[in-house]
Amino acid sequence: MNKYKEYKHLPTKRLFTTISISIALLFWFFDSIVHYFVFSETAFEVLPSDLNELWMRCVIVVLIVAFGVFADRRIGFEKVDVYRAMLGATNHILRNHLQSMLLFRDEAENCKDYDKYVLELYDQVVDETVEQIRNLDNIQEPNKANIEDRYRP
């Protein structure tokens, strides 16, 4: 059983963006608490009255959220790379199989008595193709290099 199927129910579309927004909000309130207790300000201010403090918090919050958005987009690009590598691997396997099948068809058309050895070779090619496809199915850590290594001879 594939270990990645267990986590299918977790929402991952904008996971890092959501986490970064949560961290940014926690930072904002934590910074207010620090200013009140550590710097002994007269009043607890969630929205600071000092313009310098306000823009510094805003810049930090924007940077934290931007990092989360960047991480989500990067993961999306990696998924596309894995998807393209898997398609390339499958395409490669199936094209090789098709070429082998054409060879056997040509052999059968040119012979009146179809040789049993050719049938054995046909079975061998089919078995190899099935094995290559199974190798692609059983990848534990899908990444571009692992996928390409599964179908290369």
N, C-alpha and C positions, 0 to 999 in steps of 0.2 A: 504494500500500500504506500502511496506517495505521501511523504510527510508534509508537503505543502498544501494538500487538500484539507488538512485539519484547520488551517487558518483562513479558509475561504470566507468565513462569515465576518472577518474583521474589515472595517472600512479602511481602505488604503489609498483612495483616490487623492485626497488632500490631507494625508496624515501629518506630514511635517508642517504644513501651513497651520493646521489646527493646533498642534503642539506649540509652534512658535508664537501664535497669538496668545495662548494661555500663559506661556512664559513671559511674554511682554507685559501682559496685564499684572501678573504676579510681581514682576520687576517694578512696575509703576507704583503699586501699593506698598511694596517692601521699601522702596525709596522714600515714600511719604512717611512710613513708620520710622525709618532711620533718621530722617530729618527732624521728626518730632521728639524722639527719645534720645538720640545721640547728640544732636546739635541743639537741643533744648529750645526749639522754636516755640513761640507763644501759643500758636494754634495748630491743630492737625489739619493740613491742607492736602486733599486729594489732587486738586488742581492748583499748582503753586502760583502764588501771586508774583513771585520774582520771574521776570521774563527770561533771564539767563537760564534759570533752573528749568523752566517750561520747555524751552527749545532743546536743551540737552536731553531731557527725558524723551521728547518727541523723536529726536535723531536716533537715540538708542533703540526705542521701540520700533521705528521703521527699519533699522538694520536687522533686528532680530526677526521681524516678520519677513523681510526680504530674503533672509537666509533660508527660512522655512519654505518659501515659494520656490527658491532656487533648488533646494533639495528635492522637492516634489517634481519639478520639471526634469531634473537630472535623472531621477528614477524612471520617469516616463520615457526618456531617451534610451536608457539601458534596456527597458522592456521591449522597445522597438528593435534594438540591436539583436536581442535574443530571438525575437519573433522572426526577423529577417534571416538570422543564421539557421533557425529551425526550418524555415521554408527552403533555404538554399540546400540544406542537408537532405531534406526529403526529395527535393527536385533532382538532386544529384543521384540519389539511390534509384529513383524511378526511371531516370533517363538511362542509367547503366543497365537496368533491368530490361528496358525496352530495346536497347541495342542488342543485348544478348538474345532476346526473343526473336528479333529479326534475323539474327544469324541462324538460329535453329529453324526458323520458317524457311529460309533459303535452302538449308540443307535438306529439309523434308521435301521441298518442291523439286529438287534436283535428283532425288533418289526414288526408285520405284519401290524398293523394300526399305521401309523406315527402320534404321538400326536401333537396337535396344540400348546401345551405349549412348546414343544421342538422347534418348529419353532419360537415362540416368543423369547426364549432364544438365538436362532441362530441370530435373528435380533438384539438383545441386544448386543451380542458379536461383531457383525459387526459394530454397531453404536459406541461402545466403542473404537474399533480399529480406526475408522475414526476420532473420537474425539482426540485420542492420537496423531495421525499423524498431525492433524490440530494444536494441541498444539506445536508440533515441528516446524511447518511452521511459527507460529506467535511469535517466540522468537525475542525480540527487541535487546537484548544484548547477542549475541552468545558467550558463554564460556562453559567450560566443566561442571561446577556445574549447570548452568541454563538448559542445555540440559538434564543432568541426572535427574534433578528434574521434568522435564516434563513427563517422562514416568514411574516413580516409582509410585506404588499405594499409 
